[in-house]
Amino acid sequence: MDSNYVFLCGVMWCRFGQKDAGEELLRAADSGDPDMEALAWAMFAKGVRRLKELEKRMQPSSRAILGEELCGRDHALPVRRFCTS
């Protein structure tokens, strides 16, 4: 396995979360070449961190959930005027 290939797999994994690229990184991490293994593990770990950050951003915030609950119920006018639905 070539280090350029592993790096490009790392880019595809980190940037786009491409499953095949992540699998290639795991394969490279078990290659027996210490430099290749270090690169593969570093890229894999960075991709996992990025995917976790994206997952966090996709979850609705507690403020948005509270707003939906308030807007969905019959409340006093001061609260209802901020609700658009």
C-alpha positions, 0 to 999 in steps of 0.5 A: 500500500502506498502512503499517497493512497492512504493519505487520499483515503484519509482525506475522503474519510475525513472530509466525506465520511466515505465508508470504503475509505475508512475501511482502507485506512483500517486495512493500512493500520494493520499493514505492518509498516509503522509509518503507514500504520501511524498515518492510517490511525491518525487519519482514521481518528481525525475522521471519527472526531469530525463525524462526531462533531457533525453528528452533534450539529445535526442534533436539535439543540435544547433551545430548539426543542423547547421552542417547538414545545412552546409553539405547539401548545396554546400559550399566552400571547407574548410566547405565541408571537415568537412562534412562526408555525 
